């Protein structure tokens, strides 16, 4: 009987469980980032509208790069 016909065993399901956990963690991090961005926007509005556009945009772009893994190469180079 070919091994592909067998139901997945622990050696197959464990990486899948890890991936599911990883995706849940990423989803939670994205939600927290959005909440932080909303809070920051509100705080910056209290400080002044001209500062909000520049600062929030810069932080949002940096955070998106970090989530995408683009910021890792820079941090490794600076060590």
Order of alpha helices (4+ residues) and beta strands (2+ residues): alpha-alpha-alpha
